[in-house]
Amino acid sequence: QVQLVESGGGLVQSGGSLRLSCAASGRTFRNYAMGWFRQAPGKEREFVAAISWSGGSTVYADSVKGRSTISRDNAKNTMYLRMNSLKPEDTAVYYCAAARDWSTLPIEYDYWGQGTQVTVSS
């Protein structure tokens, strides 16, 4: 089992920035690829970004590419998502997740956090 807890969400004005954190406990964090997903009201959960177990490879959704950075600190069992130039359409519950092999598909992830709300006002 891997337990994941997100933090760092909140209310931010359009154009602002946030850094989300995902703290992991349980099985060895460094064995897992990690991802961020988000879900807006009435919409399906969508991929945001993913990072390999070493941190050496990353991938982003087109909607956040160029204004987001995913990173991880295996010594601290923590993953991060820095988002800049936030837009109202970024408003969603953001979830972190862990998988054996990195993927952009939610179904490939075995463990999920409870989510943190990000609201971007216009």
C-alpha positions in Angstrom: 0.0 0.0 0.0 1.0 3.6 -0.7 -0.7 6.4 1.1 -0.8 9.7 -0.7 -1.8 13.1 0.7 -2.0 16.2 -1.5 -1.7 19.8 -0.2 -1.1 23.3 -1.6 -4.4 23.9 -3.3 -6.5 27.0 -2.7 -8.0 30.1 -4.3 -5.8 32.0 -6.7 -6.4 34.8 -9.2 -6.0 34.3 -12.9 -2.3 34.6 -13.8 -1.1 33.5 -10.4 0.9 30.5 -9.3 0.6 27.5 -7.0 2.8 24.6 -5.9 1.0 21.4 -5.1 2.7 18.8 -3.0 2.0 15.1 -2.7 3.4 13.3 0.4 3.8 9.6 0.2 4.1 6.9 2.9 4.0 3.2 2.9 5.8 1.2 0.3 9.0 2.6 -1.2 8.1 5.8 -2.9 11.1 5.7 -5.3 9.7 2.4 -6.8 6.8 4.2 -8.3 6.2 6.5 -11.2 3.9 9.4 -10.1 1.3 11.4 -11.8 -1.0 14.4 -11.3 -4.6 14.3 -12.6 -7.5 16.7 -12.2 -11.2 16.6 -12.3 -13.5 19.6 -12.8 -17.2 19.4 -11.9 -19.2 17.4 -14.5 -16.0 16.3 -16.3 -14.0 13.2 -16.4 -10.7 12.9 -14.6 -7.9 14.1 -16.9 -4.2 13.7 -17.0 -2.0 16.7 -16.1 1.6 15.5 -15.7 3.7 12.4 -14.9 7.2 11.7 -13.7 9.3 8.6 -13.8 10.6 6.9 -10.6 14.0 8.6 -11.0 12.6 12.0 -12.0 14.5 11.8 -15.2 11.5 11.7 -17.5 8.4 13.9 -17.4 5.4 14.3 -19.6 2.7 17.0 -19.6 -0.8 17.5 -21.0 -0.9 20.1 -23.7 -3.2 22.2 -21.6 -0.5 22.8 -19.0 2.7 22.3 -21.0 5.0 25.3 -20.7 3.6 26.7 -17.6 3.8 23.7 -15.2 6.7 21.7 -13.7 6.4 18.3 -12.1 9.2 17.2 -9.8 9.9 14.8 -7.0 12.3 14.4 -4.1 12.7 10.7 -3.3 14.6 11.5 -0.1 11.5 13.3 1.2 9.0 11.0 -0.4 7.3 13.9 -2.0 6.2 15.0 -5.4 5.4 18.5 -6.6 3.5 20.3 -9.3 4.3 23.9 -9.9 1.7 25.7 -12.0 2.2 29.2 -13.3 0.0 31.5 -15.3 -3.1 29.9 -13.9 -6.4 30.2 -15.8 -10.0 29.8 -14.7 -10.1 26.5 -16.7 -7.5 25.1 -14.4 -10.1 25.0 -11.7 -10.5 21.4 -10.5 -9.7 18.9 -7.8 -6.1 17.8 -8.3 -5.1 14.3 -7.5 -1.7 12.6 -7.2 -1.3 9.0 -8.0 1.3 6.3 -8.0 1.9 3.6 -10.6 4.4 0.8 -11.3 5.0 2.1 -14.8 4.4 5.7 -15.8 1.4 6.5 -17.9 -1.0 9.2 -18.9 -4.0 6.9 -18.2 -5.7 7.0 -14.8 -6.5 3.3 -15.1 -2.7 2.5 -14.9 -2.4 4.1 -11.5 -2.8 1.9 -8.4 -2.9 4.4 -5.6 -4.6 7.8 -5.3 -4.7 10.7 -2.9 -7.9 12.3 -1.7 -7.4 15.4 -3.8 -6.9 19.1 -3.2 -9.1 21.8 -4.6 -7.6 24.5 -6.9 -9.9 27.4 -7.8 -8.7 30.1 -10.2 -10.8 33.3 -10.2 -11.0 35.5 -13.3 
